[in-house]
Every structure is written in C-alpha cells, then in structure tokens.
C-alpha cells in the first residue's frame, strides 16, 4: 500500500514527509521535485513568505544512487523562516481558520494549532506528489493541473499544453483570461480582501480497472474526493461533469460506448472508446480508460488584511481578528497541490491494482493483466449469441 505522512509546523525547523510502499527501481528526479515545489511557491497573488523560503528537498532515506530502494522514503524541507517559539500568541482567533476550535479541542494556545494547520504543510504533499508523478510517467500516465476560474473570471482550458500553463502567471490554460484575473487580484489586494477559484486536474493514460466497485472505501472517485478535500481551503470536489450532471437529463449525461478493433491489440482501453467524458474517466468507482477529470473549489483565504470581526480570548469582548502574514490569492498554488494529491492517489490505486514492489514487476504485472483482459474478451465475448 502506497501512503504518506507529513510532519512539521509552518515556522518550525523543518517539514518532513515519509512515503511508504514506493516501489524499487524508480529513478528519483530531484530536479522535478524542486521544480514542483517552486511552482507551489509561485503564482500571482502570493505573499512575502514565499520570497523568504527557497524550497529544496533533502532526501534522507529510501534512495540509493538516485534510485528508489523500496524502503520508506523520507523527504525534508528546512524552513529558513524558522521562528516558531519566538512568535506571539494571537489575541483573537480568525474566522474561517482552525484557531478557535483547534485551541479548544487540543487545550492549547492558538499558535500551536495554526502552525500545523497552515498550508505550508502542503509543500510536503507536493514533494510526495512529484515522486508519484515520476512513477506514473514510467508507465505512460501523465497528470496536469491548472486554474479554470479565479475571482469570478472564467478561464476554461483551451488545450492541455503544459508549456501554456507554465507561461501563465496564474497557471491557467487560457492566456486571454489572464489579464482580467490579474486585475481582480490587484483589486483584492488594494481593498484588503482575498480571492478563491476553481482548479482542475486531468490524468491521461490510465488503464481500465483502477479502483473497484466492491467496497465503498476502495472506489477511485471516493479516494480522490477524500484526498482533494483534505487540502486546506478546498470546499468542493467534482468528478467529470460534477454538479452540472444534476441539472441535465440522463440522455445528456451518460457517455455512449464505441469500439474500434484496430485499437484492441495494443490498447489499455481494449479498443473501447467514449465520444464524451461526462463521467470524468470513472464509472462505478473504477477507471474506464478515458481521461480522469477532477475539479475542486477553493475558498478565499480567511486571513484578511482588513481584519474581520472576532473576540479577544482574554476579555471575551469584540475585537478585530489577529492578522497573520498571508496571501491575497493562493489559487494557482492550490492547482499544484491538487495535481500532486491526485497523482499520489492514482499511483496508490495503480499499485493496489498491479501489486508490485519494484518498477520492473509493475510493468510486467500491467502487461500480463492487460493480456488476460484481451484473452477474456476474445474467449468469452466473441460470439453475438453471448
């Protein structure tokens, strides 16, 4: 089972993640990990903290001469802005954050809970996701994340060209929408406000059969939804058509099935195709071979420069919420995090389906099972009378 745990506080000495179940034989691309960490720090609308940190991953275990060994992989980021025990205790909790409920639940100060709950923790999820993407690429699966709406400005993707996304200051695949989005962020900054938006990730190259219908907690869409909802400030998740499916009749939601024998011999989809992909690549909790499409809604950051109303914890009297250094907009960064957690969950589902402890064994298992699927189709479904 592929899984990971993270540890560390926003202004603590370091952040750490432990990745367990990663197969041996995968070349670990440290440059790719650091590139993804840099993307998470970027995007128009980020705050001063991102200029203080230079996230460069340190690998402490599980890699030998640049190749995974199958042992747990430990990834670490040293915080340059480490000052946790010198920071003051906030006087007034911020609405929309863990401040009040966390301090009451854990019977601690606000500082102890907000430092762990901070989205700084997602740097380690991005590092773990970059590992997963390296594994997925070895078997022909690609993952791309991007922004589709920000501050009410729609930016529907015009392609899945990563170079277009990487050239965008706000990580869209729609350059024409970028100026209006940037203007919206500038206006929010000037008024002491913040902005949210919509993110999307597409996974291509997945074979039929990731996830399963046989138990609720092993359904691929359920696993993806849980992973995405665990990202700080995410308030909604959609697969494929998502909420729009509730507004349409069934005839406009179901995806027709087609077959092309020319693709059957060497095809992870066994020759089957769908001209539409309203299901987002998942039917009955199982991947169907079409691109997997995951969408998420990110709320605006609740820390406002204008400081919302709150209560002073000592006096219990009305008092403006404490201001913690924050971003005007972290939607572009959130698209990197979404891409990362989706990639990791797809990698976990892949290793569940093709149980393997090494990259070579994974490739062999995938080839063998795909051959068995072709044999099943040929032997059991070759007669029209079936």
N, C-alpha and C positions, 0 to 999 in steps of 0.2 A: 504494500500500500504506500503510495507516494503522498507525503504530507509535509507540512512545515509548521514551525512555531516561531514567533518573534518575541524579542525581549528588548527592554531599554526604554528610556524616557527622552522626551524632546530635547531637554538641556542636560541630560546625563552624560557620562563619559563616552558612551558608545551605544550603538544599536546593533542587535545581533539577530540572525535567523538560523535555525537548524533545519536542514532539509533531509528527510529520511525516506529511503526507498528509491532513491535516484539510481538508475542502472549504471553499471560499469561500462567503460569503453567509449564514453562520450567526451569529445574534446571540449573543454570549457573555455569559452571565448570571453575572457575578462574584459576586453575592449567593448564587446557588445553589452555586457552588464553595466559598465561605466557609462556607455552611451545612453542606455535607457535611464539610468539614474540622473544623468544630466537633463534629459528630456523632462523627467518628472519635476526638476527644479525650474524649468523654463515655462514659457507661455506668457503672453501679455497679461498683466494684472497681478503678478506675484509681488510679494513684499520683500523687505530688506533682508530677512533671514536667509533667503536663497543666495544672496551675494556673500554671506558670511561663511557658508559651507561649500566645500569642494568635495562632493561625494565620490570617493574612490574605494571600491570594495577591497577588503582583505579576506583572503580565503585561508582559514585556519585548519581545515581538516577535509578529508574525503576526496582529495585531488592529488595525483602523483604525476609529476612532469606534464602538467596541463591536461590530464585525462582523469575522468571520474573513476573511482575505485569500487563503487558500490557501498562504501561506508557512508555514514552520515556526513553531509557537507555543512560546514559552519562558515557563514558569511558575516563579516563585521564591517561597520562603518564607524569611524571615530568622529565624534562631534567636536568641531573646532570651537563652537559657541557653547562649550560645556560650563554651566554655572548653576546647576540645579539648586544646591544648598545655599546659594547666596541670594536667590530670588525671594521676593517678599510674598507673604500670604495675601491673596486677593481679599479685599474687604467685602466685595459684593459679587455674588455669583452672576454669571452671564446666562440669560435666557437662551435656550436652544443648545446648550452645552451640558456636559456631564457634571458641571461644577456642584450644583446643589444636591441632586440625587446621589451622586457618587460619594460626596463627602459624608452624607448621612448614612448611606449604605455601608461604607467601609469604616466609618467612625474615625476619619482622618481630616486633615485640612483640605481645602480646595486644591492647593498646589499639587499634592501627591497624586490626585486623580487626573487632573487636566494634563499633567505632563505625560502620563502614559496614554491617555485617550487622544492625544494630539495626532494630527495627520502626518506628522514627521515619521511616525511608525511605518507608514506605507512605503518608505524608502526600501525597507527590507522585503516587502511584498513584491516590489518592482524587481529587486535583485533575484528573488526566488522565481518570479515570472520569466526573467531573462534566461535563467537556467532551463526552465521548461521550454521556452521557445527554441533554444539550441537543440534540445532533444527532438522536438516536433519537426524541425527542419530536416533532421536526419532521415525522417520517414515521409517527407513530402507534404507536411502540414504547415500552413502559414497563418499567421494571426496579425491583423491590423486594427488599431483603434483610432478614433478621431472624434471631433466635435460636430454635432449636427444642428445645434441651436445654442445660442448664448445671449442672455439678456433680452430674450424675446425676438432676436433676429435669427431667422431660419437659415441653415446652411446645408441643404441636402447634398449628399456626396455626388460629384459628377463622374467619379471613377474610383478605383481602389489603388491609385498610384501613390505609393509611399513617398516618392520624391515631392509630390504636390503637398502632402500633409506636412512633411518636414520643412518645406519652404514657407509654411504659413505661421504667422506669429501667434495664432490662436488655434492651431492644429486642426483646421478644417480641410475638407477635400473640395472646397468651393471658394476659390480665390475672390470671386466677385462679391461674396458676402463679408469678407474680412474687414474692409474699411468701416462698415456700419457697426460691426461687433466691437472694433477698437474704440470707436466713438462712444458706444454705450458704456464701455469700461471706464473711459476717461470721465464721462459724466458721473458715474457712480463714485469714482474717486473724489471728484470735486465736491460732491454732496455728502461725503462720509458714509456712503452706502456700499453694498456688495451685490454681486450678481451670481445667479446659478445658470444651469443649462442642461442640455441633453447630450449624451455620449453614446457612441455605438462601436461595437467590435464585431468583425466578421472573421470567421475561421473557414479556410478553404482547404480541401484535400482530405477531409475526414472520411474514413470508410464507413460503410453501413455497420451499425451494431455497437457503437459506444453508448454506454448506459444500458438500462434494461427496464422492462415493464413489470418485472415480477415482484419488486418491493418498492414502496414509496420513497425510501431514502436513497435508493440507488438510481432513480430516474435522472437522466442527464440534465434536463431542464431544471429540476429541483435543486440539484447540486450547484448548477451555475447560478441560479437565483440566490441561493444562500451565500455563495462566495461574493457575489456582487453587492448584496445588501449589507455585507459586513464592512464595506468601505465607508469611511467616515463621510457623513452628509449625503449619502445616497438614500433617496426616499421612494424610489420606484424602479421596478425591473420589468422589461418586456422581452419576450422571445418572438422573433419574426414579426408578424403583423401586430401582435400585442393587443393593447386595448382597443385598437381600431376593429379587431375581429368581432367585438361585442356590438358594433354599430352596423354590421353588414349581414345580409342573408347568407346562409350556408353556401349557396351557389357561387358567391363571390369570395369565399374564404378557403374552401377545400382546394387542394392542389392536384390537378389531373396527373395521371401516371402514364408515361410513354416508355417505349422500349426500342432500342436500336441494337441489333445483333452485331453490328460492326464494332461496337464498343465492349462487347461482353467478354471477349477473351482476355483483355488486359485492362481491367477497369474495376476500381474499388466499389463502384456502384453496380457492378454486374450487368451493365447495359441499360439500367433503368434511369429515366430522367423525369424531371417535372418542369414544365414550362413556366410555372410560377413557384414562388417560395414563401408563401404566406405563413407556413409552419415554422420558418426560420431554421430549417435543417434538422428539426427534431419532431418525431411523431411517437406518441405513446411512451415518452421518456427515453427514446433511442434515436441516435443519429440515423438519418436516412440517406446520407451521401451528398445532399445539397449543402451549400454554404450555411454554416451556423451563424445566426444573427442575434446578437444580444444588445439590448438598449437599456440605458439607465438614466434616471432623472436625479440631478444633483441640486440640492437646495443652496441658496446663497449662504455664505459663511455668516454665522450668527454673531461673531465679534465685530462690532461696528465702531468706526472711528467716532461716529456721532453719539455712541454710548446709549443703549436702550435703558429703560427704567428697571430697577431692581430693588433689593432690600439690603441694607447694611447688616451683616451677620451678627455683629456685636449688639447693635441697638435695636434691631428689627424694624427700623424706620426706613421709609423710602429713600433710595439713594441710587444714582446712576451706576450701571454695571461697570465693573472694572474693565479697562481696556488692556488686552494682551496683543502684542505685536502680531499682525495678521496680514492676509492678502485681501485685495479688493475682489479678485476673481481667481479661483483655482480650478476652473472647469477644464482648461487644456491639460493641466497636470493630472486631473482625475481621469482623463481619457487614457493616459499612460497606465494608470493604476488599474483601470477596467481591463485594458488589454492584457495586463500582467496576470490578474487573478483568473481571467478566462483561460489564458494559455495554461496556467498551472492546473486548473480543473480538467481541461481537455487532456493534458498529459497524464494526470492521475487516472482518468477514465480509460485512456489508451492502455496503461499498464495493468489496469484491472481486467481489461478485455483480453489482452495478449500477455498473459502473466510471464514476466521475464525479469531476470536480474542483470542482464547485460544487453548492450545495444545490438550485438550480433544475434542474440537469442530473440530479441524483439522483432527484428527484421525477418528472421526465419519463421517465427510464430505467425506474423501477419501474412506472409506468403503462403504458409501451409493452410491457414484457416480460409483465406480467400480461395484457394484451390478446392477446399472442401465445399465451400459455398457454390462454386461453379459446378462441381460434381452433383451436388444435391439438386440444383436446378435442372441439370441435364437428365438425371435419372428419374426424378420424381415429378417433373412438370413439363416433360417433353411431349406428352400426348394431350390433344384437345379434350379427351374424354375424362381427364383427371378431375 
